Amino acid sequence: MNYKKQDCPYDWRNAWQAPWQIGCGGNEIPCIVNGKWYIYVWNKDEKKHYYYCFIDDIFLTEKEFECILSPWQALLNKEKQQFEKKI
């Protein structure tokens, strides 16, 4: 799929197949993060939430998505873990 970075993905409400569902009881809406469209989804088989990236066509865990939202925090956490191992 080729989306312009600013265009909301086409037919995003109806394009889901089992086991995926739109998060928040179907009320979640897509958002742009770093120029890419994401939506919060629920995998009813795994009973876990993910973030789906329309542009890359991948599902990210909440932890992976947090790293996209805050790359500096992820780097700091990694440095902290390495420091704590040395103590």
ABEGO torsion letter per residue (X at the ends): XBBBAABBBBGAAAABBOABBBBGGGABBBBBBGGBBBBBBBBAAAGBBBBBBAAAGBBBBAAAAAAAABAAAAAAAAAAAAAAAAX
